[in-house]
Amino acid sequence: MKLLVTNQNNSERIARFIISIFLIPAPFIYGYELFSIAQAVVGGVLLFNSISGMCAIYRIFGANTCKY
């Protein structure tokens, strides 16, 4: 069983990357509050998803948006 299997298409990866770029610096802009730290964590997860092409939730439900 492979650990990091790509299950996202390129347009979805690009969208996740753009969203993560806006979410990651939230604690620096809005201060270190719980909500802004949560935004940064979500941004980090989206950045990992966009770079690796693997979404854990897609994998749990067996979804795959890649075109073969």
N, C-alpha and C positions, 0 to 999 in steps of 0.2 A: 504494500500500500504506500503510495506516494504521499508525502506530507503536504507539499504546496502544489496543488493542481490548479491550473488556471481555469476559472469558471466565470470570467467577466469579459465582455467584449470591449473593444478599444474606446468607444464613445462613453461607455459607463465609467471606465477607468479615468478618462480625461475629466469627466464631470466630478468624480470623487476627488481628484487632485485639486481642481479649482476650489471646491468647497472647503477642502482641508487647509488650503492656503489662507482662507479667511478666518477659519476657526482656531488655528494653532496660536496666533499671537493674542488671543482674547485676554489672558491674564495680564499681559503687559499693558494693554490698552484700558481695560475696565477695572483693573485692580485684582488683587488675589482674593476673590470671593468664590464661594462654592460653585455658583453657576458658571463663572468664566473659566474655572479650572475644569469643570465638566465639559465645557465646549472645547477646551484644548485637548482633553483626552479623546473625545469623539473625533476631533480633527486628526489626532495621531493615528487612530484606528483607520480612518478613511485614507490617510496617507499611506499606511502599510498596505491597505487593500489596493490602492491605485498603483503602487510600485510592484507589488507581487502578483497582482491579478487574481488573487484568491480571496474569496469572501467566506468566512466561517459559517455565517447564517445560510448562505446558498448551499454550502456543503451539507449542513445538517438536514435541510429540506430536499436535497437532491436537485436543486436548480442549477442550470448552466445556460448562460446567455451567449456563449462563444459560438461562432459559426464555423462549421467544419468544412 
